[in-house]
Amino acid sequence: MSQSLVTLICSPSLERPITDWLLEHESSSGFTSIQAYGHGSDPATFTLIEQVEGRKEQVIFQIHIASNQENDFIKNLKESFKGTGIHYWLAPVIQAGHLDKP
């Protein structure tokens, strides 16, 4: 079965709502969240402090899903978080597994 990696980038204020949504979503058997800083070319989205620092706090979510579920997953995500400015991308997973298993 082919698999995909969904990556979401959002503001820290959306961390809890997205976490709750992912925990309730059937196609997500698990995910990773990472605190990060965004460095973008659109300073209009930065506060004055963020403009001075040259970075913006962000949260990254990575979700490993079956490729045949990715369209429904993204559609449901868009419906649930319309207007929130979440950035996403999909990438194929070439190989995945646990290092302690054959």
Biopython code that builds the backbone (N, CA, C, O; Angstrom):
import numpy as np
from Bio.PDB.StructureBuilder import StructureBuilder

atoms = [
    (1, "MET", "N", (0.853, -1.184, 0.000)),
    (1, "MET", "CA", (0.000, 0.000, 0.000)),
    (1, "MET", "C", (0.892, 1.238, 0.000)),
    (1, "MET", "O", (1.797, 1.353, 0.826)),
    (2, "SER", "N", (0.639, 2.161, -0.922)),
    (2, "SER", "CA", (1.440, 3.380, -0.933)),
    (2, "SER", "C", (0.973, 4.319, 0.177)),
    (2, "SER", "O", (-0.191, 4.321, 0.576)),
    (3, "GLN", "N", (1.921, 5.109, 0.654)),
    (3, "GLN", "CA", (1.650, 5.997, 1.778)),
    (3, "GLN", "C", (2.106, 7.409, 1.460)),
    (3, "GLN", "O", (2.942, 7.632, 0.585)),
    (4, "SER", "N", (1.538, 8.350, 2.187)),
    (4, "SER", "CA", (1.877, 9.758, 2.019)),
    (4, "SER", "C", (2.187, 10.372, 3.372)),
    (4, "SER", "O", (1.743, 9.891, 4.415)),
    (5, "LEU", "N", (2.959, 11.445, 3.324)),
    (5, "LEU", "CA", (3.234, 12.229, 4.516)),
    (5, "LEU", "C", (2.580, 13.584, 4.316)),
    (5, "LEU", "O", (2.912, 14.311, 3.379)),
    (6, "VAL", "N", (1.651, 13.921, 5.200)),
    (6, "VAL", "CA", (0.998, 15.222, 5.179)),
    (6, "VAL", "C", (1.737, 16.099, 6.180)),
    (6, "VAL", "O", (1.923, 15.715, 7.335)),
    (7, "THR", "N", (2.156, 17.271, 5.735)),
    (7, "THR", "CA", (2.800, 18.225, 6.627)),
    (7, "THR", "C", (1.915, 19.456, 6.720)),
    (7, "THR", "O", (1.498, 20.013, 5.704)),
    (8, "LEU", "N", (1.633, 19.876, 7.947)),
    (8, "LEU", "CA", (0.841, 21.077, 8.207)),
    (8, "LEU", "C", (1.717, 22.079, 8.944)),
    (8, "LEU", "O", (2.505, 21.700, 9.810)),
    (9, "ILE", "N", (1.583, 23.347, 8.605)),
    (9, "ILE", "CA", (2.278, 24.410, 9.318)),
    (9, "ILE", "C", (1.211, 25.397, 9.765)),
    (9, "ILE", "O", (0.426, 25.888, 8.953)),
    (10, "CYS", "N", (1.188, 25.686, 11.074)),
    (10, "CYS", "CA", (0.142, 26.566, 11.597)),
    (10, "CYS", "C", (0.677, 27.416, 12.739)),
    (10, "CYS", "O", (1.789, 27.206, 13.223)),
    (11, "SER", "N", (-0.125, 28.367, 13.154)),
    (11, "SER", "CA", (0.236, 29.201, 14.298)),
    (11, "SER", "C", (0.062, 28.396, 15.586)),
    (11, "SER", "O", (-0.735, 27.459, 15.625)),
    (12, "PRO", "N", (0.802, 28.753, 16.640)),
    (12, "PRO", "CA", (0.683, 28.036, 17.909)),
    (12, "PRO", "C", (-0.741, 28.029, 18.478)),
    (12, "PRO", "O", (-1.101, 27.110, 19.214)),
    (13, "SER", "N", (-1.546, 29.030, 18.152)),
    (13, "SER", "CA", (-2.921, 29.072, 18.670)),
    (13, "SER", "C", (-3.780, 27.933, 18.129)),
    (13, "SER", "O", (-4.820, 27.613, 18.704)),
    (14, "LEU", "N", (-3.353, 27.323, 17.031)),
    (14, "LEU", "CA", (-4.109, 26.216, 16.440)),
    (14, "LEU", "C", (-3.586, 24.848, 16.860)),
    (14, "LEU", "O", (-4.129, 23.823, 16.448)),
    (15, "GLU", "N", (-2.543, 24.824, 17.672)),
    (15, "GLU", "CA", (-1.948, 23.538, 18.046)),
    (15, "GLU", "C", (-2.958, 22.616, 18.730)),
    (15, "GLU", "O", (-3.084, 21.456, 18.338)),
    (16, "ARG", "N", (-3.668, 23.096, 19.727)),
    (16, "ARG", "CA", (-4.623, 22.249, 20.454)),
    (16, "ARG", "C", (-5.791, 21.831, 19.561)),
    (16, "ARG", "O", (-6.119, 20.645, 19.528)),
    (17, "PRO", "N", (-6.439, 22.759, 18.829)),
    (17, "PRO", "CA", (-7.543, 22.322, 17.963)),
    (17, "PRO", "C", (-7.120, 21.299, 16.905)),
    (17, "PRO", "O", (-7.858, 20.352, 16.631)),
    (18, "ILE", "N", (-5.948, 21.483, 16.316)),
    (18, "ILE", "CA", (-5.494, 20.515, 15.313)),
    (18, "ILE", "C", (-5.159, 19.187, 15.969)),
    (18, "ILE", "O", (-5.486, 18.130, 15.430)),
    (19, "THR", "N", (-4.513, 19.229, 17.124)),
    (19, "THR", "CA", (-4.209, 17.991, 17.856)),
    (19, "THR", "C", (-5.489, 17.227, 18.145)),
    (19, "THR", "O", (-5.562, 16.022, 17.903)),
    (20, "ASP", "N", (-6.499, 17.918, 18.660)),
    (20, "ASP", "CA", (-7.782, 17.262, 18.956)),
    (20, "ASP", "C", (-8.401, 16.679, 17.690)),
    (20, "ASP", "O", (-8.895, 15.552, 17.699)),
    (21, "TRP", "N", (-8.374, 17.447, 16.604)),
    (21, "TRP", "CA", (-8.949, 16.985, 15.337)),
    (21, "TRP", "C", (-8.232, 15.734, 14.850)),
    (21, "TRP", "O", (-8.877, 14.772, 14.435)),
    (22, "LEU", "N", (-6.912, 15.740, 14.896)),
    (22, "LEU", "CA", (-6.138, 14.585, 14.433)),
    (22, "LEU", "C", (-6.385, 13.353, 15.299)),
    (22, "LEU", "O", (-6.450, 12.235, 14.788)),
    (23, "LEU", "N", (-6.522, 13.555, 16.602)),
    (23, "LEU", "CA", (-6.783, 12.422, 17.495)),
    (23, "LEU", "C", (-8.146, 11.788, 17.222)),
    (23, "LEU", "O", (-8.339, 10.596, 17.459)),
    (24, "GLU", "N", (-9.086, 12.588, 16.723)),
    (24, "GLU", "CA", (-10.430, 12.084, 16.420)),
    (24, "GLU", "C", (-10.548, 11.555, 14.990)),
    (24, "GLU", "O", (-11.514, 10.861, 14.673)),
    (25, "HIS", "N", (-9.594, 11.868, 14.132)),
    (25, "HIS", "CA", (-9.702, 11.528, 12.716)),
    (25, "HIS", "C", (-9.275, 10.090, 12.464)),
    (25, "HIS", "O", (-8.221, 9.657, 12.927)),
    (26, "GLU", "N", (-10.096, 9.355, 11.730)),
    (26, "GLU", "CA", (-9.881, 7.927, 11.493)),
    (26, "GLU", "C", (-8.603, 7.609, 10.727)),
    (26, "GLU", "O", (-7.921, 6.637, 11.054)),
    (27, "SER", "N", (-8.262, 8.403, 9.717)),
    (27, "SER", "CA", (-7.124, 8.032, 8.882)),
    (27, "SER", "C", (-5.782, 8.341, 9.527)),
    (27, "SER", "O", (-4.739, 7.945, 9.006)),
    (28, "SER", "N", (-5.795, 9.037, 10.643)),
    (28, "SER", "CA", (-4.548, 9.357, 11.322)),
    (28, "SER", "C", (-4.329, 8.393, 12.478)),
    (28, "SER", "O", (-5.005, 8.477, 13.503)),
    (29, "SER", "N", (-3.375, 7.473, 12.309)),
    (29, "SER", "CA", (-3.096, 6.522, 13.389)),
    (29, "SER", "C", (-2.070, 7.089, 14.355)),
    (29, "SER", "O", (-1.810, 6.493, 15.401)),
    (30, "GLY", "N", (-1.503, 8.198, 14.029)),
    (30, "GLY", "CA", (-0.513, 8.858, 14.866)),
    (30, "GLY", "C", (0.094, 10.013, 14.100)),
    (30, "GLY", "O", (-0.004, 10.083, 12.875)),
    (31, "PHE", "N", (0.716, 10.908, 14.823)),
    (31, "PHE", "CA", (1.305, 12.076, 14.182)),
    (31, "PHE", "C", (2.390, 12.648, 15.078)),
    (31, "PHE", "O", (2.509, 12.293, 16.251)),
    (32, "THR", "N", (3.169, 13.530, 14.502)),
    (32, "THR", "CA", (4.237, 14.211, 15.223)),
    (32, "THR", "C", (3.966, 15.702, 15.163)),
    (32, "THR", "O", (3.551, 16.220, 14.127)),
    (33, "SER", "N", (4.199, 16.398, 16.279)),
    (33, "SER", "CA", (4.125, 17.857, 16.268)),
    (33, "SER", "C", (5.474, 18.407, 16.712)),
    (33, "SER", "O", (6.130, 17.859, 17.598)),
    (34, "ILE", "N", (5.865, 19.492, 16.081)),
    (34, "ILE", "CA", (7.189, 20.070, 16.292)),
    (34, "ILE", "C", (7.044, 21.586, 16.428)),
    (34, "ILE", "O", (6.374, 22.225, 15.617)),
    (35, "GLN", "N", (7.668, 22.154, 17.446)),
    (35, "GLN", "CA", (7.736, 23.608, 17.573)),
    (35, "GLN", "C", (8.788, 24.098, 16.586)),
    (35, "GLN", "O", (9.867, 23.515, 16.491)),
    (36, "ALA", "N", (8.482, 25.163, 15.854)),
    (36, "ALA", "CA", (9.411, 25.638, 14.828)),
    (36, "ALA", "C", (9.291, 27.150, 14.670)),
    (36, "ALA", "O", (8.420, 27.790, 15.260)),
    (37, "TYR", "N", (10.172, 27.692, 13.870)),
    (37, "TYR", "CA", (10.103, 29.098, 13.495)),
    (37, "TYR", "C", (9.977, 29.185, 11.987)),
    (37, "TYR", "O", (10.678, 28.493, 11.248)),
    (38, "GLY", "N", (9.076, 30.043, 11.543)),
    (38, "GLY", "CA", (8.917, 30.284, 10.118)),
    (38, "GLY", "C", (9.669, 31.540, 9.725)),
    (38, "GLY", "O", (9.680, 32.530, 10.458)),
    (39, "HIS", "N", (10.289, 31.489, 8.578)),
    (39, "HIS", "CA", (11.014, 32.630, 8.024)),
    (39, "HIS", "C", (10.436, 32.842, 6.635)),
    (39, "HIS", "O", (10.781, 32.129, 5.693)),
    (40, "GLY", "N", (9.559, 33.822, 6.515)),
    (40, "GLY", "CA", (8.828, 33.950, 5.264)),
    (40, "GLY", "C", (9.102, 35.238, 4.530)),
    (40, "GLY", "O", (9.771, 36.144, 5.028)),
    (41, "SER", "N", (8.569, 35.290, 3.343)),
    (41, "SER", "CA", (8.760, 36.461, 2.492)),
    (41, "SER", "C", (7.573, 37.411, 2.555)),
    (41, "SER", "O", (7.534, 38.395, 1.816)),
    (42, "ASP", "N", (6.604, 37.135, 3.422)),
    (42, "ASP", "CA", (5.425, 37.995, 3.530)),
    (42, "ASP", "C", (5.393, 38.655, 4.903)),
    (42, "ASP", "O", (4.705, 38.170, 5.802)),
    (43, "PRO", "N", (6.130, 39.761, 5.079)),
    (43, "PRO", "CA", (6.195, 40.407, 6.387)),
    (43, "PRO", "C", (4.850, 40.938, 6.877)),
    (43, "PRO", "O", (4.703, 41.243, 8.061)),
    (44, "ALA", "N", (3.875, 41.051, 5.990)),
    (44, "ALA", "CA", (2.553, 41.524, 6.409)),
    (44, "ALA", "C", (1.895, 40.554, 7.384)),
    (44, "ALA", "O", (1.006, 40.943, 8.142)),
    (45, "THR", "N", (2.327, 39.297, 7.371)),
    (45, "THR", "CA", (1.750, 38.309, 8.290)),
    (45, "THR", "C", (2.504, 38.260, 9.613)),
    (45, "THR", "O", (2.109, 37.522, 10.516)),
    (46, "PHE", "N", (3.589, 39.036, 9.746)),
    (46, "PHE", "CA", (4.385, 39.048, 10.965)),
    (46, "PHE", "C", (3.971, 40.213, 11.860)),
    (46, "PHE", "O", (3.606, 41.280, 11.365)),
    (47, "THR", "N", (4.026, 40.010, 13.176)),
    (47, "THR", "CA", (3.849, 41.123, 14.104)),
    (47, "THR", "C", (5.113, 41.976, 14.041)),
    (47, "THR", "O", (6.097, 41.583, 13.415)),
    (48, "LEU", "N", (5.091, 43.137, 14.685)),
    (48, "LEU", "CA", (6.262, 44.008, 14.688)),
    (48, "LEU", "C", (7.463, 43.295, 15.314)),
    (48, "LEU", "O", (8.574, 43.372, 14.790)),
    (49, "ILE", "N", (7.243, 42.606, 16.427)),
    (49, "ILE", "CA", (8.331, 41.868, 17.093)),
    (49, "ILE", "C", (8.869, 40.773, 16.176)),
    (49, "ILE", "O", (10.081, 40.582, 16.080)),
    (50, "GLU", "N", (7.978, 40.059, 15.507)),
    (50, "GLU", "CA", (8.408, 39.000, 14.586)),
    (50, "GLU", "C", (9.210, 39.577, 13.423)),
    (50, "GLU", "O", (10.165, 38.958, 12.954)),
    (51, "GLN", "N", (8.821, 40.761, 12.961)),
    (51, "GLN", "CA", (9.573, 41.404, 11.883)),
    (51, "GLN", "C", (10.982, 41.750, 12.342)),
    (51, "GLN", "O", (11.943, 41.563, 11.597)),
    (52, "VAL", "N", (11.110, 42.259, 13.578)),
    (52, "VAL", "CA", (12.425, 42.604, 14.123)),
    (52, "VAL", "C", (13.271, 41.344, 14.300)),
    (52, "VAL", "O", (14.455, 41.334, 13.962)),
    (53, "GLU", "N", (12.658, 40.277, 14.833)),
    (53, "GLU", "CA", (13.387, 39.027, 15.057)),
    (53, "GLU", "C", (13.644, 38.261, 13.762)),
    (53, "GLU", "O", (14.557, 37.438, 13.690)),
    (54, "GLY", "N", (12.838, 38.534, 12.746)),
    (54, "GLY", "CA", (12.993, 37.844, 11.467)),
    (54, "GLY", "C", (12.462, 36.426, 11.477)),
    (54, "GLY", "O", (12.847, 35.609, 10.640)),
    (55, "ARG", "N", (11.588, 36.131, 12.410)),
    (55, "ARG", "CA", (11.022, 34.780, 12.486)),
    (55, "ARG", "C", (9.664, 34.816, 13.175)),
    (55, "ARG", "O", (9.326, 35.752, 13.898)),
    (56, "LYS", "N", (8.904, 33.762, 12.921)),
    (56, "LYS", "CA", (7.548, 33.656, 13.452)),
    (56, "LYS", "C", (7.377, 32.264, 14.045)),
    (56, "LYS", "O", (7.723, 31.266, 13.413)),
    (57, "GLU", "N", (6.842, 32.201, 15.267)),
    (57, "GLU", "CA", (6.596, 30.896, 15.880)),
    (57, "GLU", "C", (5.556, 30.135, 15.079)),
    (57, "GLU", "O", (4.548, 30.700, 14.655)),
    (58, "GLN", "N", (5.807, 28.855, 14.875)),
    (58, "GLN", "CA", (4.910, 27.983, 14.129)),
    (58, "GLN", "C", (4.885, 26.612, 14.791)),
    (58, "GLN", "O", (5.737, 26.292, 15.620)),
    (59, "VAL", "N", (3.916, 25.823, 14.419)),
    (59, "VAL", "CA", (3.861, 24.418, 14.820)),
    (59, "VAL", "C", (3.760, 23.601, 13.537)),
    (59, "VAL", "O", (2.970, 23.913, 12.645)),
    (60, "ILE", "N", (4.568, 22.556, 13.460)),
    (60, "ILE", "CA", (4.550, 21.650, 12.315)),
    (60, "ILE", "C", (3.940, 20.332, 12.762)),
    (60, "ILE", "O", (4.323, 19.777, 13.792)),
    (61, "PHE", "N", (3.003, 19.844, 11.994)),
    (61, "PHE", "CA", (2.433, 18.514, 12.213)),
    (61, "PHE", "C", (2.822, 17.646, 11.026)),
    (61, "PHE", "O", (2.755, 18.088, 9.879)),
    (62, "GLN", "N", (3.225, 16.425, 11.299)),
    (62, "GLN", "CA", (3.484, 15.457, 10.239)),
    (62, "GLN", "C", (2.617, 14.237, 10.497)),
    (62, "GLN", "O", (2.645, 13.652, 11.580)),
    (63, "ILE", "N", (1.842, 13.865, 9.479)),
    (63, "ILE", "CA", (0.879, 12.777, 9.594)),
    (63, "ILE", "C", (1.140, 11.788, 8.468)),
    (63, "ILE", "O", (1.168, 12.164, 7.296)),
    (64, "HIS", "N", (1.328, 10.553, 8.818)),
    (64, "HIS", "CA", (1.605, 9.459, 7.879)),
    (64, "HIS", "C", (0.266, 8.778, 7.591)),
    (64, "HIS", "O", (-0.343, 8.207, 8.496)),
    (65, "ILE", "N", (-0.202, 8.833, 6.328)),
    (65, "ILE", "CA", (-1.496, 8.239, 5.987)),
    (65, "ILE", "C", (-1.385, 7.412, 4.701)),
    (65, "ILE", "O", (-0.430, 7.547, 3.936)),
    (66, "ALA", "N", (-2.372, 6.568, 4.491)),
    (66, "ALA", "CA", (-2.459, 5.809, 3.239)),
    (66, "ALA", "C", (-2.760, 6.789, 2.104)),
    (66, "ALA", "O", (-3.589, 7.686, 2.259)),
    (67, "SER", "N", (-2.095, 6.619, 0.976)),
    (67, "SER", "CA", (-2.269, 7.538, -0.154)),
    (67, "SER", "C", (-3.711, 7.612, -0.642)),
    (67, "SER", "O", (-4.154, 8.662, -1.107)),
    (68, "ASN", "N", (-4.443, 6.510, -0.541)),
    (68, "ASN", "CA", (-5.833, 6.525, -1.007)),
    (68, "ASN", "C", (-6.751, 7.314, -0.070)),
    (68, "ASN", "O", (-7.926, 7.497, -0.387)),
    (69, "GLN", "N", (-6.253, 7.780, 1.062)),
    (69, "GLN", "CA", (-7.053, 8.578, 1.996)),
    (69, "GLN", "C", (-6.694, 10.059, 1.970)),
    (69, "GLN", "O", (-7.347, 10.869, 2.627)),
    (70, "GLU", "N", (-5.661, 10.413, 1.216)),
    (70, "GLU", "CA", (-5.165, 11.782, 1.303)),
    (70, "GLU", "C", (-6.168, 12.826, 0.815)),
    (70, "GLU", "O", (-6.262, 13.894, 1.420)),
    (71, "ASN", "N", (-6.916, 12.562, -0.249)),
    (71, "ASN", "CA", (-7.883, 13.552, -0.742)),
    (71, "ASN", "C", (-8.982, 13.822, 0.274)),
    (71, "ASN", "O", (-9.321, 14.978, 0.525)),
    (72, "ASP", "N", (-9.544, 12.768, 0.863)),
    (72, "ASP", "CA", (-10.580, 12.951, 1.887)),
    (72, "ASP", "C", (-10.012, 13.644, 3.120)),
    (72, "ASP", "O", (-10.666, 14.498, 3.718)),
    (73, "PHE", "N", (-8.802, 13.272, 3.492)),
    (73, "PHE", "CA", (-8.155, 13.864, 4.660)),
    (73, "PHE", "C", (-8.006, 15.375, 4.479)),
    (73, "PHE", "O", (-8.373, 16.149, 5.363)),
    (74, "ILE", "N", (-7.467, 15.790, 3.332)),
    (74, "ILE", "CA", (-7.268, 17.217, 3.063)),
    (74, "ILE", "C", (-8.608, 17.935, 2.945)),
    (74, "ILE", "O", (-8.756, 19.049, 3.447)),
    (75, "LYS", "N", (-9.579, 17.317, 2.293)),
    (75, "LYS", "CA", (-10.914, 17.921, 2.162)),
    (75, "LYS", "C", (-11.525, 18.172, 3.538)),
    (75, "LYS", "O", (-12.040, 19.261, 3.796)),
    (76, "ASN", "N", (-11.474, 17.182, 4.418)),
    (76, "ASN", "CA", (-12.027, 17.331, 5.767)),
    (76, "ASN", "C", (-11.260, 18.371, 6.574)),
    (76, "ASN", "O", (-11.850, 19.135, 7.337)),
    (77, "LEU", "N", (-9.967, 18.394, 6.404)),
    (77, "LEU", "CA", (-9.141, 19.380, 7.100)),
    (77, "LEU", "C", (-9.504, 20.792, 6.648)),
    (77, "LEU", "O", (-9.627, 21.699, 7.471)),
    (78, "LYS", "N", (-9.674, 20.975, 5.333)),
    (78, "LYS", "CA", (-10.052, 22.288, 4.798)),
    (78, "LYS", "C", (-11.416, 22.732, 5.318)),
    (78, "LYS", "O", (-11.608, 23.905, 5.639)),
    (79, "GLU", "N", (-12.359, 21.801, 5.403)),
    (79, "GLU", "CA", (-13.688, 22.135, 5.918)),
    (79, "GLU", "C", (-13.626, 22.526, 7.391)),
    (79, "GLU", "O", (-14.327, 23.442, 7.821)),
    (80, "SER", "N", (-12.805, 21.848, 8.150)),
    (80, "SER", "CA", (-12.728, 22.091, 9.592)),
    (80, "SER", "C", (-11.920, 23.333, 9.952)),
    (80, "SER", "O", (-12.172, 23.948, 10.988)),
    (81, "PHE", "N", (-10.955, 23.712, 9.119)),
    (81, "PHE", "CA", (-10.057, 24.814, 9.463)),
    (81, "PHE", "C", (-10.014, 25.901, 8.390)),
    (81, "PHE", "O", (-8.983, 26.537, 8.169)),
    (82, "LYS", "N", (-11.153, 26.097, 7.731)),
    (82, "LYS", "CA", (-11.266, 27.124, 6.695)),
    (82, "LYS", "C", (-10.926, 28.500, 7.286)),
    (82, "LYS", "O", (-11.393, 28.852, 8.369)),
    (83, "GLY", "N", (-10.117, 29.259, 6.568)),
    (83, "GLY", "CA", (-9.808, 30.623, 6.976)),
    (83, "GLY", "C", (-8.743, 30.756, 8.052)),
    (83, "GLY", "O", (-8.532, 31.853, 8.568)),
    (84, "THR", "N", (-8.068, 29.673, 8.403)),
    (84, "THR", "CA", (-7.074, 29.734, 9.478)),
    (84, "THR", "C", (-5.650, 29.943, 8.981)),
    (84, "THR", "O", (-4.742, 30.147, 9.786)),
    (85, "GLY", "N", (-5.441, 29.895, 7.678)),
    (85, "GLY", "CA", (-4.114, 30.135, 7.133)),
    (85, "GLY", "C", (-3.139, 28.978, 7.263)),
    (85, "GLY", "O", (-1.930, 29.168, 7.132)),
    (86, "ILE", "N", (-3.650, 27.783, 7.520)),
    (86, "ILE", "CA", (-2.776, 26.613, 7.627)),
    (86, "ILE", "C", (-2.167, 26.324, 6.255)),
    (86, "ILE", "O", (-2.867, 26.302, 5.243)),
    (87, "HIS", "N", (-0.874, 26.107, 6.243)),
    (87, "HIS", "CA", (-0.164, 25.724, 5.013)),
    (87, "HIS", "C", (0.064, 24.218, 5.078)),
    (87, "HIS", "O", (0.360, 23.677, 6.143)),
    (88, "TYR", "N", (-0.073, 23.537, 3.933)),
    (88, "TYR", "CA", (0.136, 22.082, 3.939)),
    (88, "TYR", "C", (0.831, 21.634, 2.668)),
    (88, "TYR", "O", (0.849, 22.345, 1.663)),
    (89, "TRP", "N", (1.401, 20.444, 2.731)),
    (89, "TRP", "CA", (1.869, 19.764, 1.530)),
    (89, "TRP", "C", (1.822, 18.268, 1.737)),
    (89, "TRP", "O", (1.843, 17.770, 2.863)),
    (90, "LEU", "N", (1.759, 17.567, 0.622)),
    (90, "LEU", "CA", (1.752, 16.103, 0.600)),
    (90, "LEU", "C", (3.021, 15.622, -0.084)),
    (90, "LEU", "O", (3.460, 16.192, -1.083)),
    (91, "ALA", "N", (3.596, 14.573, 0.463)),
    (91, "ALA", "CA", (4.781, 13.971, -0.155)),
    (91, "ALA", "C", (4.644, 12.460, -0.093)),
    (91, "ALA", "O", (4.133, 11.923, 0.890)),
    (92, "PRO", "N", (5.092, 11.775, -1.127)),
    (92, "PRO", "CA", (5.043, 10.310, -1.079)),
    (92, "PRO", "C", (6.056, 9.778, -0.064)),
    (92, "PRO", "O", (7.143, 10.333, 0.097)),
    (93, "VAL", "N", (5.684, 8.707, 0.607)),
    (93, "VAL", "CA", (6.609, 8.027, 1.517)),
    (93, "VAL", "C", (7.207, 6.862, 0.740)),
    (93, "VAL", "O", (6.497, 5.930, 0.362)),
    (94, "ILE", "N", (8.485, 6.915, 0.509)),
    (94, "ILE", "CA", (9.171, 5.875, -0.256)),
    (94, "ILE", "C", (9.353, 4.627, 0.596)),
    (94, "ILE", "O", (9.159, 3.504, 0.130)),
    (95, "GLN", "N", (9.727, 4.843, 1.841)),
    (95, "GLN", "CA", (9.940, 3.719, 2.750)),
    (95, "GLN", "C", (9.743, 4.213, 4.171)),
    (95, "GLN", "O", (10.079, 5.352, 4.494)),
    (96, "ALA", "N", (9.194, 3.347, 5.022)),
    (96, "ALA", "CA", (9.003, 3.687, 6.433)),
    (96, "ALA", "C", (9.011, 2.403, 7.242)),
    (96, "ALA", "O", (8.689, 1.333, 6.725)),
    (97, "GLY", "N", (9.369, 2.507, 8.480)),
    (97, "GLY", "CA", (9.375, 1.337, 9.350)),
    (97, "GLY", "C", (10.053, 1.654, 10.663)),
    (97, "GLY", "O", (10.407, 2.802, 10.931)),
    (98, "HIS", "N", (10.232, 0.642, 11.473)),
    (98, "HIS", "CA", (10.926, 0.772, 12.751)),
    (98, "HIS", "C", (12.297, 0.126, 12.614)),
    (98, "HIS", "O", (12.412, -0.962, 12.049)),
    (99, "LEU", "N", (13.313, 0.765, 13.111)),
    (99, "LEU", "CA", (14.674, 0.257, 12.961)),
    (99, "LEU", "C", (14.920, -1.044, 13.710)),
    (99, "LEU", "O", (15.826, -1.800, 13.359)),
    (100, "ASP", "N", (14.119, -1.313, 14.740)),
    (100, "ASP", "CA", (14.330, -2.539, 15.513)),
    (100, "ASP", "C", (13.540, -3.729, 14.978)),
    (100, "ASP", "O", (13.551, -4.803, 15.580)),
    (101, "LYS", "N", (12.858, -3.543, 13.856)),
    (101, "LYS", "CA", (12.086, -4.638, 13.249)),
    (101, "LYS", "C", (12.660, -4.954, 11.874)),
    (101, "LYS", "O", (13.102, -4.049, 11.166)),
    (102, "PRO", "N", (12.660, -6.229, 11.487)),
    (102, "PRO", "CA", (13.189, -6.590, 10.158)),
    (102, "PRO", "C", (12.358, -6.033, 9.014)),
    (102, "PRO", "O", (12.683, -6.257, 7.848)),
]
sb = StructureBuilder()
sb.init_structure("model")
sb.init_model(0)
sb.init_chain("A")
sb.init_seg("    ")
for serial, (resi, resn, name, xyz) in enumerate(atoms, 1):
    if name == "N":
        sb.init_residue(resn, " ", resi, " ")
    sb.init_atom(name, np.array(xyz, "f"), 0.0, 1.0, " ", f" {name:<3s}", serial, name[0])
structure = sb.get_structure()
